[in-house]
Amino acid sequence: MKVVEELQSSFQGLRVIEHTVHNLSIVNSKPDLAIFKKEVENRIRKSVSIEQLKDQKVVRANRDFYWKVGIDPTKMRPAGEALTRRILGGRELPTINTFVDSYNLVSAETFVAIGAFDLDSIHADSLLMRRAVKGEKFLGIGMEREIELIGLEIVIEDLRERNLIAVYPYRDSDASKVTEDSKSVLLMMCGVPGIDEAELQRTETLTTSYVERFCV
């Protein structure tokens, strides 16, 4: 994926690790994944408290980045933080499908945002990360209607389709989401200033492990 020069200058450390997975077998749920989710949730509850969460390095980095791109992280929590807060609040993680559930576990463990895109819905060789244009419309996963961007956000565009596939690293597009019909998926480990390469690589390793364990 190409990142425009303006963003590279403005946000040093802004980068993505991409990982493609093929020959997937995705279903709604699996008993062994449900057991594993409880193990991870218990591990997270023992590793951090809700009071400590906001001071974690990756959480802090994501929050700082959100403010800079016009998103209030106290109202729209970064993905990893939101998932971890859910666990620490005594709630289980949602069941979407085995692929999404697998990488959500990693995001809750590492606090790193992870994007996932059905490769039948995007062109992985024509992706561009750029600043949003004021007034651009975007429909993300779980949104009832399109939102209008203010021009501060960072977006990823599929240049061949002229479609926005993500507001980075906040929400992926509904049109390219991973479903039980997805066979090939592009994963993105979303780096922002303050998150080091080792953390992104750890996230990639865990994600690959969990996805291959439950979806291949």
Secondary structure in CASP SS format (residue, H / E / C, confidence):
PFRMAT SS
TARGET T0000
AUTHOR 0000-0000-0000
METHOD secondary structure of the structure
MODEL  1
M C 1.00
K E 1.00
V E 1.00
V C 1.00
E H 1.00
E H 1.00
L H 1.00
Q H 1.00
S H 1.00
S H 1.00
F C 1.00
Q C 1.00
G C 1.00
L C 1.00
R E 1.00
V E 1.00
I E 1.00
E E 1.00
H E 1.00
T E 1.00
V E 1.00
H C 1.00
N C 1.00
L C 1.00
S C 1.00
I C 1.00
V C 1.00
N C 1.00
S C 1.00
K C 1.00
P H 1.00
D H 1.00
L H 1.00
A H 1.00
I H 1.00
F H 1.00
K H 1.00
K H 1.00
E H 1.00
V H 1.00
E H 1.00
N H 1.00
R H 1.00
I H 1.00
R H 1.00
K H 1.00
S H 1.00
V C 1.00
S C 1.00
I H 1.00
E H 1.00
Q H 1.00
L H 1.00
K C 1.00
D C 1.00
Q C 1.00
K H 1.00
V H 1.00
V H 1.00
R H 1.00
A H 1.00
N H 1.00
R H 1.00
D H 1.00
F H 1.00
Y H 1.00
W H 1.00
K H 1.00
V C 1.00
G C 1.00
I C 1.00
D C 1.00
P C 1.00
T C 1.00
K C 1.00
M C 1.00
R C 1.00
P C 1.00
A H 1.00
G H 1.00
E H 1.00
A H 1.00
L H 1.00
T H 1.00
R H 1.00
R H 1.00
I H 1.00
L H 1.00
G C 1.00
G C 1.00
R C 1.00
E C 1.00
L C 1.00
P C 1.00
T C 1.00
I C 1.00
N C 1.00
T H 1.00
F H 1.00
V H 1.00
D H 1.00
S H 1.00
Y H 1.00
N H 1.00
L H 1.00
V H 1.00
S H 1.00
A H 1.00
E H 1.00
T H 1.00
F C 1.00
V C 1.00
A C 1.00
I E 1.00
G E 1.00
A E 1.00
F E 1.00
D E 1.00
L C 1.00
D C 1.00
S C 1.00
I C 1.00
H C 1.00
A H 1.00
D H 1.00
S H 1.00
L E 1.00
L E 1.00
M E 1.00
R E 1.00
R E 1.00
A C 1.00
V C 1.00
K C 1.00
G C 1.00
E C 1.00
K E 1.00
F E 1.00
L C 1.00
G E 1.00
I C 1.00
G C 1.00
M C 1.00
E C 1.00
R C 1.00
E C 1.00
I E 1.00
E E 1.00
L C 1.00
I C 1.00
G C 1.00
L C 1.00
E C 1.00
I E 1.00
V E 1.00
I E 1.00
E E 1.00
D E 1.00
L C 1.00
R C 1.00
E C 1.00
R C 1.00
N E 1.00
L E 1.00
I E 1.00
A E 1.00
V E 1.00
Y E 1.00
P C 1.00
Y C 1.00
R E 1.00
D E 1.00
S E 1.00
D H 1.00
A H 1.00
S H 1.00
K C 1.00
V C 1.00
T C 1.00
E C 1.00
D C 1.00
S C 1.00
K C 1.00
S C 1.00
V E 1.00
L E 1.00
L E 1.00
M E 1.00
M E 1.00
C E 1.00
G E 1.00
V C 1.00
P C 1.00
G C 1.00
I C 1.00
D C 1.00
E H 1.00
A H 1.00
E H 1.00
L H 1.00
Q H 1.00
R H 1.00
T H 1.00
E H 1.00
T H 1.00
L H 1.00
T H 1.00
T H 1.00
S H 1.00
Y H 1.00
V H 1.00
E H 1.00
R H 1.00
F H 1.00
C H 1.00
V C 1.00
END
